[in-house]
Every structure is written in C-alpha cells, then in structure tokens.
Amino acid sequence: MAVRGLRRIIVSVADRERALALYRDALGLAEKYSAGDMVVLAVADTGVELLLHERPPTPGLAGVAASFLVSDVDEATAAAQKAGAQVVDAPADQPWGERQSVLTDPDGHVICLVAPTV
C-alpha cells in the first residue's frame, strides 16, 4: 500500500494561544476547530491540516520542518517575526527556484517560508 497524500502535520506547542498568533494570525492559516488542548488549522485549499497540540515540545534544528508556500516571503517573514518567530536564514533566492526563509517558531520548531522565483 502506498501513501496517497499528506493529511496533517502535528506540532507540539507549549502555549496554544502563542502558537496561534504565528500560524493563524501572522501566516493566515484558517482555524477549522479546536478541542481541549488541540486546534486544527487549514492549509489553504490543500486538504492538509496543521494540528497544534499543547504539550511539552521537543524542538530541534535537525528534525522535521514544514515549508509553507506564501505569496511574499519577505512580508511573511516580517509578520512571523512580529508574532515571535526567530529568523535562522533570512529570505534569499535559492538555486532550486524558490525564495526561502528559515525560522523557528516560538517553541523552537523549524519552519520554512517559500515562494517560486520564476
């Protein structure tokens, strides 16, 4: 049996409201529903969800990183910084045809913001 697609990414967060300030408010992911210590956000019209689960996070630079497609990497990076993200790599054009920034969210998880350069 083969994987048919990506359904959701689950991110452990120390403070759900602080995480929502970044993922919902700054990056514009739509809140679908919440229950207890979890909130589910929709990633545009992809069918993919981002589930924020309030529990002790275990961040790291060598772990899994989500890349979010945005319309303007520089603008999204600035909004993410205002919401508590830290820049690891500033926005820059990459040889594979994307402009990308690399950040850590308030819990230390790596996220990338990307847009095609062509």
C-alpha positions as CSV (number, residue, x, y, z in Angstrom):
1,M,0.0,0.0,0.0
2,A,1.4,3.4,-1.0
3,V,1.0,6.8,0.7
4,R,-1.8,8.6,-1.1
5,G,-1.1,12.1,0.2
6,L,-0.4,14.3,3.3
7,R,-3.3,14.8,5.7
8,R,-1.8,16.7,8.6
9,I,1.3,18.0,10.4
10,I,1.2,17.9,14.2
11,V,3.2,20.4,16.1
12,S,3.7,20.2,19.9
13,V,3.4,23.7,21.4
14,A,3.9,25.0,24.9
15,D,1.3,27.7,24.6
16,R,-1.6,27.3,22.1
17,E,-2.5,31.0,22.0
18,R,1.1,32.0,21.4
19,A,1.3,29.4,18.5
20,L,-2.0,30.7,17.1
21,A,-0.5,34.2,17.0
22,L,2.1,32.9,14.5
23,Y,0.3,30.2,12.5
24,R,-3.2,31.7,12.4
25,D,-2.8,35.4,12.8
26,A,0.6,36.1,11.1
27,L,0.7,33.3,8.5
28,G,-3.1,33.3,7.8
29,L,-3.9,29.6,8.3
30,A,-7.7,29.3,8.9
31,E,-8.8,27.8,12.2
32,K,-11.1,24.8,11.5
33,Y,-11.9,23.6,15.0
34,S,-10.5,23.2,18.5
35,A,-11.0,20.6,21.2
36,G,-9.3,20.6,24.6
37,D,-5.5,21.1,24.1
38,M,-5.6,20.9,20.3
39,V,-6.6,23.3,17.5
40,V,-6.6,22.4,13.8
41,L,-5.8,24.9,11.1
42,A,-6.4,24.5,7.4
43,V,-3.5,25.0,4.9
44,A,-5.3,26.9,2.2
45,D,-7.3,24.7,-0.2
46,T,-4.9,21.7,0.0
47,G,-6.8,19.5,2.3
48,V,-3.7,19.4,4.6
49,E,-4.1,20.4,8.2
50,L,-1.8,21.8,10.8
51,L,-2.7,20.5,14.3
52,L,-1.3,22.4,17.2
53,H,-1.2,20.2,20.3
54,E,-0.5,21.9,23.6
55,R,2.0,19.6,25.3
56,P,5.7,19.9,26.1
57,P,7.5,20.5,22.7
58,T,10.8,18.9,21.8
59,P,12.2,21.2,19.2
60,G,15.4,20.8,17.2
61,L,17.1,22.2,14.1
62,A,17.7,18.7,12.7
63,G,14.1,17.5,13.0
64,V,11.3,17.7,10.5
65,A,10.5,21.1,9.1
66,A,7.3,22.3,7.4
67,S,7.6,24.5,4.3
68,F,4.7,26.9,3.8
69,L,4.0,28.4,0.4
70,V,3.4,32.1,0.7
71,S,2.9,34.9,-1.8
72,D,5.7,37.1,-0.4
73,V,8.5,35.5,1.6
74,D,9.9,38.8,2.9
75,E,6.5,40.1,4.0
76,A,5.5,36.7,5.6
77,T,8.9,36.6,7.4
78,A,8.4,40.0,8.9
79,A,4.9,39.1,10.1
80,A,6.2,35.8,11.6
81,Q,9.0,37.7,13.4
82,K,6.4,40.1,14.9
83,A,4.5,37.0,16.1
84,G,7.5,35.6,17.9
85,A,9.4,33.6,15.3
86,Q,13.2,33.8,15.1
87,V,15.0,34.0,11.8
88,V,17.6,31.3,11.2
89,D,18.2,32.1,7.5
90,A,16.9,35.4,6.1
91,P,14.9,35.5,2.9
92,A,17.1,34.6,-0.1
93,D,16.8,33.2,-3.6
94,Q,17.7,29.5,-3.7
95,P,19.2,27.6,-6.7
96,W,16.2,25.3,-6.9
97,G,14.0,28.2,-8.0
98,E,12.4,29.4,-4.7
99,R,12.9,32.4,-2.4
100,Q,13.1,31.0,1.1
101,S,13.4,32.0,4.7
102,V,14.0,29.6,7.6
103,L,12.7,30.4,11.0
104,T,11.9,28.8,14.3
105,D,8.5,29.2,15.8
106,P,8.1,30.3,19.5
107,D,8.6,26.7,20.6
108,G,11.8,26.2,18.6
109,H,10.4,24.2,15.7
110,V,11.8,24.9,12.3
111,I,9.5,26.3,9.6
112,C,10.3,27.5,6.1
113,L,8.5,30.1,4.1
114,V,8.8,29.7,0.3
115,A,7.7,31.2,-2.9
116,P,8.7,30.4,-6.5
117,T,11.2,32.8,-8.0
118,V,10.1,32.2,-11.6
